[in-house]
Amino acid sequence: MSATELVRLHNDFPQIRRRAVRTLQVNLGYRCNQTCFHCHVNAGPNRRENMIRETVDDLLALLRRSRIETLDLTGGAPEMNPYFREVVVAARELGIHVIDRCNLTILEEPEYAGTAEFLRDHQVEVVASLPCYSEDNVDAQRGDGVFEASIAALRRLNALGYGQPDSRLALTLVYNPLGASLPPSQDTLEAAYRRHLGEEFGIVFTCLFTIANMPINRFAKDLRKQGQLGAYMELLRDSHREANLDGVMCRDTLSVDWQGEIYDCDFNQMLHLSAAGHRRHIRDLSLDSLEGESIAVADHCFGCTAGQGSSCGGALK
């Protein structure tokens, strides 16, 4: 049974509707310099899907005719798209807040030298993956040497002003559980990150997001191999909290894939669950027309409402 079949098998997630779109989360491509076992995108160095010139032009046209407040750039490693900097500059010129979903190690790659400075110069918020403050746990999840490179990148960002007290350069760290469990308390874990990273490495940051692992793609395959996929799905369903429904990110965030097609969230994008049940492209899109639409849901959505809740903006408090 595939991950897609599993999430659709017992689909009784509550129906929810979209509010006004305030954030556009754009996947610039699946190419990445890392191969993480929890990655719901199945990103990696051998992926070739990348947003092309024509689609970038469609994206910039949409930004100009819409009232988007935040552009959230993701991947893969979004910095590996050849038009990454152009998109950032164009969005900032429109007064749009830009987020870079950064895996940190890309900043240490010689081919991408100067990326950290570019992000600073354009006041881009960095949301950086660091699934643990332990070297062994990070390398087990993301690959040998990733922790060391991540620490070097964080020090680089700190030196540029990111995460410093009273700085306008926001540096957010992102935690994912190592296995088939829900994230711990975001506030408690943030305090532990601050203490450990500060004492051991002199690193400071703005805040920490805790995000549950979604049972799709690479993570789902790993769970199935261990015989834990069904149990993890049940954990998510049993931990559902109705109060979290109001804060799920799909209410006011729209996901765009590397081809320019729209989805209710990044996870639905990976499962090819189109928004409103049919394929639509950004070139023909009016964001105002989406308000009030029913959001495509399936059992994986319990990953966003389980426990303290989970979204690309961390726990739902």
Secondary structure in CASP SS format (residue, H / E / C, confidence):
PFRMAT SS
TARGET T0000
AUTHOR 0000-0000-0000
METHOD secondary structure of the structure
MODEL  1
M C 1.00
S C 1.00
A H 1.00
T H 1.00
E H 1.00
L H 1.00
V H 1.00
R H 1.00
L H 1.00
H C 1.00
N C 1.00
D C 1.00
F C 1.00
P C 1.00
Q C 1.00
I C 1.00
R E 1.00
R C 1.00
R C 1.00
A C 1.00
V C 1.00
R C 1.00
T E 1.00
L E 1.00
Q E 1.00
V E 1.00
N E 1.00
L C 1.00
G E 1.00
Y C 1.00
R E 1.00
C C 1.00
N C 1.00
Q C 1.00
T C 1.00
C C 1.00
F C 1.00
H C 1.00
C C 1.00
H C 1.00
V C 1.00
N C 1.00
A C 1.00
G E 1.00
P C 1.00
N C 1.00
R C 1.00
R C 1.00
E C 1.00
N E 1.00
M C 1.00
I C 1.00
R H 1.00
E H 1.00
T H 1.00
V H 1.00
D H 1.00
D H 1.00
L H 1.00
L H 1.00
A H 1.00
L H 1.00
L H 1.00
R H 1.00
R H 1.00
S C 1.00
R C 1.00
I C 1.00
E C 1.00
T E 1.00
L E 1.00
D E 1.00
L E 1.00
T E 1.00
G C 1.00
G C 1.00
A C 1.00
P H 1.00
E H 1.00
M H 1.00
N C 1.00
P C 1.00
Y C 1.00
F H 1.00
R H 1.00
E H 1.00
V H 1.00
V H 1.00
V H 1.00
A H 1.00
A H 1.00
R H 1.00
E H 1.00
L C 1.00
G C 1.00
I C 1.00
H E 1.00
V E 1.00
I E 1.00
D E 1.00
R E 1.00
C E 1.00
N C 1.00
L C 1.00
T H 1.00
I H 1.00
L H 1.00
E H 1.00
E C 1.00
P H 1.00
E H 1.00
Y H 1.00
A C 1.00
G C 1.00
T H 1.00
A H 1.00
E H 1.00
F H 1.00
L H 1.00
R H 1.00
D H 1.00
H C 1.00
Q C 1.00
V C 1.00
E E 1.00
V E 1.00
V E 1.00
A E 1.00
S E 1.00
L C 1.00
P C 1.00
C C 1.00
Y C 1.00
S C 1.00
E H 1.00
D H 1.00
N H 1.00
V H 1.00
D H 1.00
A H 1.00
Q H 1.00
R H 1.00
G C 1.00
D C 1.00
G C 1.00
V H 1.00
F H 1.00
E H 1.00
A H 1.00
S H 1.00
I H 1.00
A H 1.00
A H 1.00
L H 1.00
R H 1.00
R H 1.00
L H 1.00
N H 1.00
A H 1.00
L C 1.00
G C 1.00
Y C 1.00
G C 1.00
Q C 1.00
P C 1.00
D C 1.00
S C 1.00
R C 1.00
L C 1.00
A C 1.00
L E 1.00
T E 1.00
L E 1.00
V E 1.00
Y E 1.00
N C 1.00
P C 1.00
L C 1.00
G C 1.00
A C 1.00
S C 1.00
L C 1.00
P C 1.00
P C 1.00
S C 1.00
Q H 1.00
D H 1.00
T H 1.00
L H 1.00
E H 1.00
A H 1.00
A H 1.00
Y H 1.00
R H 1.00
R H 1.00
H H 1.00
L H 1.00
G H 1.00
E H 1.00
E H 1.00
F H 1.00
G C 1.00
I C 1.00
V C 1.00
F C 1.00
T C 1.00
C E 1.00
L E 1.00
F E 1.00
T E 1.00
I C 1.00
A C 1.00
N C 1.00
M C 1.00
P C 1.00
I C 1.00
N H 1.00
R H 1.00
F H 1.00
A H 1.00
K H 1.00
D H 1.00
L H 1.00
R H 1.00
K H 1.00
Q C 1.00
G C 1.00
Q C 1.00
L H 1.00
G H 1.00
A H 1.00
Y H 1.00
M H 1.00
E H 1.00
L H 1.00
L H 1.00
R H 1.00
D H 1.00
S C 1.00
H E 1.00
R C 1.00
E H 1.00
A H 1.00
N H 1.00
L H 1.00
D H 1.00
G H 1.00
V C 1.00
M H 1.00
C H 1.00
R H 1.00
D C 1.00
T E 1.00
L E 1.00
S E 1.00
V E 1.00
D C 1.00
W C 1.00
Q C 1.00
G C 1.00
E E 1.00
I E 1.00
Y E 1.00
D C 1.00
C C 1.00
D H 1.00
F H 1.00
N H 1.00
Q H 1.00
M H 1.00
L H 1.00
H C 1.00
L C 1.00
S E 1.00
A H 1.00
A H 1.00
G H 1.00
H C 1.00
R C 1.00
R C 1.00
H E 1.00
I H 1.00
R H 1.00
D H 1.00
L C 1.00
S C 1.00
L H 1.00
D H 1.00
S H 1.00
L H 1.00
E C 1.00
G C 1.00
E C 1.00
S E 1.00
I C 1.00
A C 1.00
V C 1.00
A C 1.00
D H 1.00
H H 1.00
C H 1.00
F H 1.00
G H 1.00
C H 1.00
T H 1.00
A E 1.00
G C 1.00
Q C 1.00
G C 1.00
S C 1.00
S E 1.00
C C 1.00
G C 1.00
G E 1.00
A C 1.00
L C 1.00
K C 1.00
END
